Amino acid sequence: MQYVPFGKHGFDVSRLGMGCMRLPTMQQDGKTVIDREAAISLIRRGIDGGITYVDTAYPYHDGESEIVTGLALKDGYRERVKLATKLPIWLVKEEKDMNRLLDEQLRKLDVPYVDFYLLHAMNKDRLELMRSLNYRQFLNDALADGRIRHAAFSFHDGKEVFLELLQDYDKWGMAQIQFNYLDDDKQATEEGLRAAGKAGIPLVIMEPLRGGALANPPADVKQLMDSYEVKRSAVEWAFAYVADYAEVATVLSGMSSQQQLDENLAIFDHLTVGGLTDADKALIRELKKTYLARVPIGCTGCRYCVPCPNDVSIPSVFHSYNESAMLGQEWKHSWGYNNLVKDGHDASKCVGCGACEAQCPQSLPIIELLGKIDGEFNK
């Protein structure tokens, strides 16, 4: 395992972090629950393999992840890791809720403190809410009384919001962002990553494999990898890209099997900051270019086409269709599109009024495309 300093906090951290959002599961009384024996064994095997950072959160596995993570850290394992969990902001309605939820989470984890406490999935609206509820005082108090060692946040919004958030509190001990070679120009972006580094705020990376999608590339992407002189698996290429950045402290992986864990441990035995050559980086740019060339609809997500009179979420429909095509996945099983169907915002609701096409800067044949998508979905 490779280790790097965690910013200026005075300790090193493993480059690979254990994410506890995708622990092994089983069926029990008709419900999907964590397979506690397998999950505890997996977390401990990871720590024995050199992992020193464990990440969980209030909603993971319907609230069970924090409990099982706490159980896994018994028998001396807690003292070997840095532990992170997150404040479920969507449950915060008034100022006192923040203390109540933190105390509940400490009880579930069965620990007196966590090393990192994150404001979960911050965006513009949640930043405004947190400001209105005096989140800085809450974090200051939790730091002072020892319930948390470092205040942090995870993030899902645009670059400008990320840059604003970096400056909004003077005691950020870490930021967690989604970053991979397909998303380095989205959300916090590479520019935001660099800005965090300049501000002295170390980064933890989530979704380095983009929910596992980058581990199973389509044939044309895999052919590029296979023809390159340096042989790495698709998983290793994705991890290597993220681990190359000096601003990155640790890279989270939501491992759900011993095989995944052992493969990742082997990869992170040799990944180092600055380990990619110029030729390696050029290949990764080609991988991204090849993925993007698979996108069939040139929608920019500008949202000029909405609101639709019949409530079709046109940008979301196109995004779901494009994502599945880009990643070589079965579109009809898309979680995003099936949610649109469930909520009545899918392509089948189009009545062909043409209001959207009149507003589209890209002059897309939106009615025709929605009909095509609906036809494929119902075939």
Kinemage of the C-alpha trace (Angstrom):
@kinemage 1
@onewidth
@group {chain A} dominant
@subgroup {mainchain}
@vectorlist {calphas} color= white
{ca met a 1} P 0.000 0.000 0.000
{ca gln a 2} L 1.179 3.500 -0.834
{ca tyr a 3} L 0.731 6.267 1.763
{ca val a 4} L 0.788 10.062 1.529
{ca pro a 5} L 0.448 12.892 4.059
{ca phe a 6} L -3.180 13.867 4.640
{ca gly a 7} L -2.670 17.560 3.969
{ca lys a 8} L -1.024 19.253 6.930
{ca his a 9} L -2.850 17.219 9.583
{ca gly a 10} L 0.288 15.409 10.692
{ca phe a 11} L -0.575 11.867 9.667
{ca asp a 12} L -0.305 9.732 6.545
{ca val a 13} L -3.215 7.950 4.889
{ca ser a 14} L -3.494 5.006 2.528
{ca arg a 15} L -4.104 5.969 -1.081
{ca leu a 16} L -6.959 3.436 -1.169
{ca gly a 17} L -9.907 4.122 1.121
{ca met a 18} L -12.683 1.711 2.094
{ca gly a 19} L -16.086 3.008 1.030
{ca cys a 20} L -18.961 1.392 2.945
{ca met a 21} L -21.811 2.170 0.546
{ca arg a 22} L -21.696 -1.123 -1.388
{ca leu a 23} L -21.057 -3.735 1.290
{ca pro a 24} L -22.008 -7.394 0.695
{ca thr a 25} L -25.752 -7.959 1.026
{ca met a 26} L -28.197 -10.814 1.548
{ca gln a 27} L -31.952 -11.371 1.535
{ca gln a 28} L -33.657 -11.497 4.920
{ca asp a 29} L -37.428 -11.577 5.422
{ca gly a 30} L -37.940 -10.308 1.892
{ca lys a 31} L -35.558 -7.347 2.339
{ca thr a 32} L -32.032 -6.662 1.131
{ca val a 33} L -29.777 -6.180 4.148
{ca ile a 34} L -26.044 -6.166 4.774
{ca asp a 35} L -24.476 -9.590 5.137
{ca arg a 36} L -22.886 -8.577 8.415
{ca glu a 37} L -20.447 -11.461 8.730
{ca ala a 38} L -19.167 -10.974 5.171
{ca ala a 39} L -19.053 -7.168 5.485
{ca ile a 40} L -17.162 -7.177 8.774
{ca ser a 41} L -14.685 -9.681 7.355
{ca leu a 42} L -14.255 -7.566 4.208
{ca ile a 43} L -13.627 -4.307 6.095
{ca arg a 44} L -11.139 -5.970 8.425
{ca arg a 45} L -9.370 -7.709 5.543
{ca gly a 46} L -8.967 -4.295 3.914
{ca ile a 47} L -7.483 -2.784 7.062
{ca asp a 48} L -5.160 -5.767 7.480
{ca gly a 49} L -4.136 -5.145 3.850
{ca gly a 50} L -3.070 -1.583 4.650
{ca ile a 51} L -6.201 0.568 4.319
{ca thr a 52} L -6.265 3.335 6.932
{ca tyr a 53} L -9.333 5.337 5.833
{ca val a 54} L -12.932 4.114 6.224
{ca asp a 55} L -15.921 6.101 4.900
{ca thr a 56} L -19.594 5.615 5.684
{ca ala a 57} L -22.730 7.780 5.872
{ca tyr a 58} L -26.155 7.984 7.501
{ca pro a 59} L -28.239 6.749 4.517
{ca tyr a 60} L -25.945 3.998 3.196
{ca his a 61} L -27.683 0.617 3.138
{ca asp a 62} L -30.863 2.192 4.533
{ca gly a 63} L -29.063 3.337 7.671
{ca glu a 64} L -27.364 0.015 8.408
{ca ser a 65} L -23.887 0.888 7.112
{ca glu a 66} L -22.875 2.968 10.135
{ca ile a 67} L -23.890 0.171 12.500
{ca val a 68} L -21.975 -2.519 10.609
{ca thr a 69} L -18.957 -0.258 10.117
{ca gly a 70} L -18.876 0.305 13.865
{ca leu a 71} L -18.996 -3.445 14.494
{ca ala a 72} L -16.153 -4.026 12.026
{ca leu a 73} L -13.995 -1.502 13.884
{ca lys a 74} L -14.202 -3.384 17.188
{ca asp a 75} L -11.318 -5.525 18.482
{ca gly a 76} L -8.656 -2.871 17.922
{ca tyr a 77} L -9.481 -1.970 14.309
{ca arg a 78} L -10.811 1.513 15.180
{ca glu a 79} L -7.389 2.595 16.390
{ca arg a 80} L -5.840 1.673 13.040
{ca val a 81} L -7.959 3.895 10.790
{ca lys a 82} L -9.361 7.354 10.217
{ca leu a 83} L -13.151 7.163 10.268
{ca ala a 84} L -15.480 9.429 8.276
{ca thr a 85} L -19.254 9.794 8.248
{ca lys a 86} L -21.647 12.459 6.996
{ca leu a 87} L -24.405 14.765 8.203
{ca pro a 88} L -27.668 13.959 6.332
{ca ile a 89} L -28.569 17.542 5.449
{ca trp a 90} L -31.980 16.586 4.026
{ca leu a 91} L -33.031 15.670 7.583
{ca val a 92} L -31.896 18.993 9.054
{ca lys a 93} L -34.916 21.243 9.560
{ca glu a 94} L -33.636 23.382 12.429
{ca glu a 95} L -30.318 24.167 14.055
{ca lys a 96} L -30.594 21.622 16.870
{ca asp a 97} L -31.036 18.770 14.378
{ca met a 98} L -27.329 18.884 13.526
{ca asn a 99} L -26.260 18.007 17.061
{ca arg a 100} L -29.023 15.419 17.400
{ca leu a 101} L -27.994 13.631 14.202
{ca leu a 102} L -24.286 13.674 15.024
{ca asp a 103} L -24.971 12.168 18.445
{ca glu a 104} L -27.199 9.511 16.865
{ca gln a 105} L -24.449 8.616 14.401
{ca leu a 106} L -21.833 8.318 17.148
{ca arg a 107} L -24.168 5.914 18.962
{ca lys a 108} L -24.700 3.836 15.820
{ca leu a 109} L -20.960 3.671 15.196
{ca asp a 110} L -20.399 3.124 18.934
{ca val a 111} L -17.469 5.559 19.019
{ca pro a 112} L -16.859 8.744 21.037
{ca tyr a 113} L -15.707 10.681 17.968
{ca val a 114} L -15.158 10.510 14.214
{ca asp a 115} L -12.038 11.765 12.505
{ca phe a 116} L -13.935 13.447 9.656
{ca tyr a 117} L -17.517 14.701 9.723
{ca leu a 118} L -18.800 15.768 6.308
{ca leu a 119} L -21.713 17.931 5.285
{ca his a 120} L -23.210 15.399 2.877
{ca ala a 121} L -23.601 16.091 -0.867
{ca met a 122} L -23.317 19.849 -0.688
{ca asn a 123} L -24.744 22.017 -3.458
{ca lys a 124} L -25.916 25.624 -3.776
{ca asp a 125} L -29.269 25.081 -2.068
{ca arg a 126} L -27.759 23.105 0.787
{ca leu a 127} L -25.075 25.717 1.283
{ca glu a 128} L -27.757 28.355 1.727
{ca leu a 129} L -29.630 26.108 4.159
{ca met a 130} L -26.500 25.410 6.194
{ca arg a 131} L -25.692 29.102 6.353
{ca ser a 132} L -29.189 29.884 7.587
{ca leu a 133} L -28.815 27.290 10.358
{ca asn a 134} L -25.386 28.544 11.476
{ca tyr a 135} L -23.457 25.445 10.418
{ca arg a 136} L -20.094 27.042 11.205
{ca gln a 137} L -20.989 27.335 14.895
{ca phe a 138} L -22.171 23.724 14.950
{ca leu a 139} L -18.898 22.521 13.447
{ca asn a 140} L -16.850 24.757 15.760
{ca asp a 141} L -18.679 23.350 18.780
{ca ala a 142} L -18.274 19.734 17.631
{ca leu a 143} L -14.562 20.326 17.055
{ca ala a 144} L -14.186 21.958 20.461
{ca asp a 145} L -15.986 19.225 22.396
{ca gly a 146} L -14.092 16.461 20.601
{ca arg a 147} L -16.964 14.710 18.822
{ca ile a 148} L -15.239 15.358 15.505
{ca arg a 149} L -11.554 15.846 14.740
{ca his a 150} L -11.907 17.492 11.331
{ca ala a 151} L -14.797 19.254 9.570
{ca ala a 152} L -15.347 18.444 5.903
{ca phe a 153} L -17.899 18.255 3.087
{ca ser a 154} L -18.771 16.088 0.121
{ca phe a 155} L -19.890 17.801 -3.057
{ca his a 156} L -22.237 17.467 -6.049
{ca asp a 157} L -22.727 20.713 -7.972
{ca gly a 158} L -20.817 23.003 -10.340
{ca lys a 159} L -17.319 24.440 -10.108
{ca glu a 160} L -18.356 27.943 -9.044
{ca val a 161} L -20.303 26.589 -6.077
{ca phe a 162} L -17.319 24.429 -5.108
{ca leu a 163} L -14.961 27.404 -5.185
{ca glu a 164} L -17.436 29.402 -3.096
{ca leu a 165} L -17.748 26.592 -0.572
{ca leu a 166} L -13.985 26.292 -0.186
{ca gln a 167} L -13.944 29.878 1.053
{ca asp a 168} L -17.075 29.688 3.208
{ca tyr a 169} L -15.491 28.172 6.322
{ca asp a 170} L -11.938 28.564 7.577
{ca lys a 171} L -11.582 25.138 9.204
{ca trp a 172} L -12.237 22.719 6.371
{ca gly a 173} L -10.046 19.696 6.984
{ca met a 174} L -10.971 17.903 3.790
{ca ala a 175} L -13.272 17.951 0.766
{ca gln a 176} L -14.704 14.890 -0.971
{ca ile a 177} L -15.452 15.181 -4.680
{ca gln a 178} L -16.500 12.992 -7.587
{ca phe a 179} L -13.557 12.783 -9.972
{ca asn a 180} L -12.504 10.419 -12.739
{ca tyr a 181} L -11.179 10.738 -16.276
{ca leu a 182} L -14.687 11.126 -17.706
{ca asp a 183} L -15.786 13.706 -15.114
{ca asp a 184} L -12.656 15.839 -14.727
{ca asp a 185} L -14.453 18.742 -16.420
{ca lys a 186} L -17.693 18.298 -14.441
{ca gln a 187} L -18.817 19.102 -10.881
{ca ala a 188} L -15.772 20.392 -8.948
{ca thr a 189} L -13.599 19.923 -12.094
{ca glu a 190} L -9.825 19.719 -12.278
{ca glu a 191} L -9.699 23.474 -11.686
{ca gly a 192} L -11.554 23.029 -8.413
{ca leu a 193} L -9.256 20.183 -7.447
{ca arg a 194} L -6.229 22.420 -7.982
{ca ala a 195} L -7.878 25.258 -6.034
{ca ala a 196} L -8.462 22.977 -3.050
{ca gly a 197} L -4.809 22.001 -3.157
{ca lys a 198} L -3.703 25.628 -3.166
{ca ala a 199} L -6.005 26.305 -0.211
{ca gly a 200} L -4.372 23.488 1.737
{ca ile a 201} L -7.542 21.363 1.758
{ca pro a 202} L -6.748 17.702 1.012
{ca leu a 203} L -9.131 15.775 -1.204
{ca val a 204} L -10.832 12.420 -0.918
{ca ile a 205} L -12.114 11.098 -4.245
{ca met a 206} L -15.409 9.277 -4.706
{ca glu a 207} L -16.596 7.494 -7.855
{ca pro a 208} L -13.121 6.991 -9.381
{ca leu a 209} L -14.685 4.127 -11.381
{ca arg a 210} L -17.896 6.080 -12.036
{ca gly a 211} L -20.074 3.656 -10.148
{ca gly a 212} L -18.160 0.726 -11.614
{ca ala a 213} L -18.835 1.741 -15.225
{ca leu a 214} L -15.161 2.388 -16.028
{ca ala a 215} L -14.301 -1.131 -14.855
{ca asn a 216} L -16.224 -2.640 -17.790
{ca pro a 217} L -15.486 -0.533 -20.886
{ca pro a 218} L -17.166 -1.052 -24.259
{ca ala a 219} L -15.203 -2.891 -26.930
{ca asp a 220} L -13.718 0.149 -28.704
{ca val a 221} L -12.400 1.603 -25.442
{ca lys a 222} L -10.987 -1.752 -24.348
{ca gln a 223} L -9.254 -2.157 -27.705
{ca leu a 224} L -7.360 1.078 -27.092
{ca met a 225} L -6.216 -0.186 -23.697
{ca asp a 226} L -5.199 -3.592 -25.077
{ca ser a 227} L -3.180 -2.096 -27.934
{ca tyr a 228} L -1.144 0.187 -25.651
{ca glu a 229} L 2.381 -0.892 -24.730
{ca val a 230} L 1.784 -0.655 -20.968
{ca lys a 231} L -0.705 -3.299 -19.860
{ca arg a 232} L -3.139 -2.188 -17.171
{ca ser a 233} L -6.661 -3.323 -16.454
{ca ala a 234} L -9.523 -0.884 -16.993
{ca val a 235} L -9.802 -0.565 -13.212
{ca glu a 236} L -6.115 0.267 -12.852
{ca trp a 237} L -6.222 2.916 -15.592
{ca ala a 238} L -9.075 4.666 -13.791
{ca phe a 239} L -7.363 4.518 -10.403
{ca ala a 240} L -3.999 5.559 -11.852
{ca tyr a 241} L -5.493 8.709 -13.362
{ca val a 242} L -6.889 9.887 -10.029
{ca ala a 243} L -3.909 8.794 -7.924
{ca asp a 244} L -1.572 10.782 -10.169
{ca tyr a 245} L -2.730 14.068 -8.587
{ca ala a 246} L -0.736 15.331 -5.602
{ca glu a 247} L -3.844 17.110 -4.293
{ca val a 248} L -5.563 13.745 -3.765
{ca ala a 249} L -5.038 12.128 -0.366
{ca thr a 250} L -7.089 8.962 -0.677
{ca val a 251} L -9.282 7.329 -3.311
{ca leu a 252} L -12.491 5.653 -2.155
{ca ser a 253} L -13.647 2.373 -3.597
{ca gly a 254} L -16.991 0.824 -2.677
{ca met a 255} L -15.838 -2.784 -2.660
{ca ser a 256} L -18.443 -5.502 -2.190
{ca ser a 257} L -16.404 -8.685 -2.593
{ca gln a 258} L -13.083 -10.145 -1.520
{ca gln a 259} L -12.044 -10.380 -5.178
{ca gln a 260} L -12.578 -6.636 -5.719
{ca leu a 261} L -10.723 -5.822 -2.515
{ca asp a 262} L -7.734 -8.017 -3.339
{ca glu a 263} L -7.529 -6.591 -6.870
{ca asn a 264} L -7.615 -3.018 -5.554
{ca leu a 265} L -5.044 -3.718 -2.835
{ca ala a 266} L -2.691 -5.103 -5.487
{ca ile a 267} L -3.187 -2.034 -7.697
{ca phe a 268} L -2.527 0.431 -4.888
{ca asp a 269} L 0.690 -1.310 -3.924
{ca his a 270} L 2.428 0.603 -6.711
{ca leu a 271} L 0.308 3.636 -7.734
{ca thr a 272} L 2.237 6.811 -6.921
{ca val a 273} L 1.714 10.539 -7.338
{ca gly a 274} L 3.123 11.578 -10.718
{ca gly a 275} L 3.425 7.972 -11.817
{ca leu a 276} L 1.840 8.459 -15.249
{ca thr a 277} L 4.032 9.261 -18.242
{ca asp a 278} L 3.073 11.756 -20.933
{ca ala a 279} L 2.218 8.822 -23.189
{ca asp a 280} L -0.007 7.344 -20.460
{ca lys a 281} L -1.857 10.635 -20.143
{ca ala a 282} L -2.280 10.832 -23.906
{ca leu a 283} L -3.864 7.376 -23.879
{ca ile a 284} L -6.301 8.410 -21.139
{ca arg a 285} L -7.314 11.436 -23.217
{ca glu a 286} L -8.005 9.053 -26.112
{ca leu a 287} L -10.046 6.803 -23.832
{ca lys a 288} L -12.195 9.763 -22.818
{ca lys a 289} L -12.496 10.938 -26.428
{ca thr a 290} L -13.635 7.458 -27.484
{ca tyr a 291} L -16.223 7.299 -24.729
{ca leu a 292} L -17.579 10.734 -25.665
{ca ala a 293} L -17.737 9.814 -29.370
{ca arg a 294} L -20.278 7.155 -28.447
{ca val a 295} L -22.805 9.798 -27.317
{ca pro a 296} L -25.650 9.746 -29.876
{ca ile a 297} L -27.558 12.957 -29.006
{ca gly a 298} L -25.786 16.324 -29.011
{ca cys a 299} L -27.741 17.729 -26.073
{ca thr a 300} L -25.730 20.241 -24.030
{ca gly a 301} L -28.120 20.245 -21.068
{ca cys a 302} L -28.822 23.961 -21.472
{ca arg a 303} L -32.494 23.381 -20.437
{ca tyr a 304} L -33.989 25.873 -22.907
{ca cys a 305} L -36.452 23.099 -23.837
{ca val a 306} L -38.058 22.983 -20.386
{ca pro a 307} L -40.469 23.321 -18.785
{ca cys a 308} L -42.342 21.046 -21.162
{ca pro a 309} L -46.149 21.614 -21.260
{ca asn a 310} L -46.611 17.869 -20.734
{ca asp a 311} L -43.914 17.511 -18.042
{ca val a 312} L -41.391 15.568 -20.117
{ca ser a 313} L -37.982 16.009 -18.479
{ca ile a 314} L -36.285 16.312 -21.864
{ca pro a 315} L -32.682 16.960 -20.700
{ca ser a 316} L -32.896 14.064 -18.226
{ca val a 317} L -34.279 11.708 -20.877
{ca phe a 318} L -31.441 12.580 -23.247
{ca his a 319} L -28.838 12.411 -20.476
{ca ser a 320} L -29.929 8.911 -19.467
{ca tyr a 321} L -29.923 7.705 -23.069
{ca asn a 322} L -26.517 9.270 -23.799
{ca glu a 323} L -24.921 7.909 -20.618
{ca ser a 324} L -25.973 4.357 -21.373
{ca ala a 325} L -24.740 4.578 -24.966
{ca met a 326} L -21.429 6.143 -23.912
{ca leu a 327} L -20.728 3.481 -21.286
{ca gly a 328} L -21.959 0.558 -23.371
{ca gln a 329} L -24.651 -0.312 -20.828
{ca glu a 330} L -28.177 -1.671 -21.297
{ca trp a 331} L -30.217 1.508 -21.446
{ca lys a 332} L -33.557 -0.114 -20.615
{ca his a 333} L -32.164 -1.026 -17.192
{ca ser a 334} L -31.065 2.553 -16.509
{ca trp a 335} L -31.931 3.563 -12.960
{ca gly a 336} L -32.300 7.184 -14.052
{ca tyr a 337} L -34.701 6.536 -16.921
{ca asn a 338} L -36.837 4.111 -14.963
{ca asn a 339} L -37.243 6.790 -12.310
{ca leu a 340} L -38.455 9.171 -15.030
{ca val a 341} L -41.010 6.557 -16.085
{ca lys a 342} L -42.094 6.081 -12.491
{ca asp a 343} L -42.551 9.833 -12.003
{ca gly a 344} L -44.310 10.398 -15.331
{ca his a 345} L -41.562 12.506 -16.918
{ca asp a 346} L -40.373 10.052 -19.596
{ca ala a 347} L -40.443 10.260 -23.402
{ca ser a 348} L -43.856 8.587 -23.677
{ca lys a 349} L -45.490 11.775 -22.383
{ca cys a 350} L -44.497 13.786 -25.474
{ca val a 351} L -47.510 14.916 -27.531
{ca gly a 352} L -45.473 16.530 -30.308
{ca cys a 353} L -46.474 20.125 -29.654
{ca gly a 354} L -43.076 21.432 -30.803
{ca ala a 355} L -42.590 24.033 -28.065
{ca cys a 356} L -39.239 22.483 -27.153
{ca glu a 357} L -37.828 22.452 -30.699
{ca ala a 358} L -38.509 26.154 -31.117
{ca gln a 359} L -36.260 26.856 -28.126
{ca cys a 360} L -33.390 24.389 -28.777
{ca pro a 361} L -30.085 26.204 -29.586
{ca gln a 362} L -28.743 22.966 -31.112
{ca ser a 363} L -31.770 22.600 -33.429
{ca leu a 364} L -32.237 19.008 -32.294
{ca pro a 365} L -35.235 17.075 -33.709
{ca ile a 366} L -36.501 16.598 -30.159
{ca ile a 367} L -39.916 15.152 -31.040
{ca glu a 368} L -38.349 12.559 -33.351
{ca leu a 369} L -35.702 11.661 -30.753
{ca leu a 370} L -38.233 11.280 -27.955
{ca gly a 371} L -40.323 9.016 -30.186
{ca lys a 372} L -37.277 6.908 -30.989
{ca ile a 373} L -36.349 6.579 -27.332
{ca asp a 374} L -39.875 5.677 -26.287
{ca gly a 375} L -40.110 3.113 -29.099
{ca glu a 376} L -36.853 1.460 -28.034
{ca phe a 377} L -37.909 1.404 -24.387
{ca asn a 378} L -41.227 -0.274 -25.154
{ca lys a 379} L -39.966 -2.661 -27.842
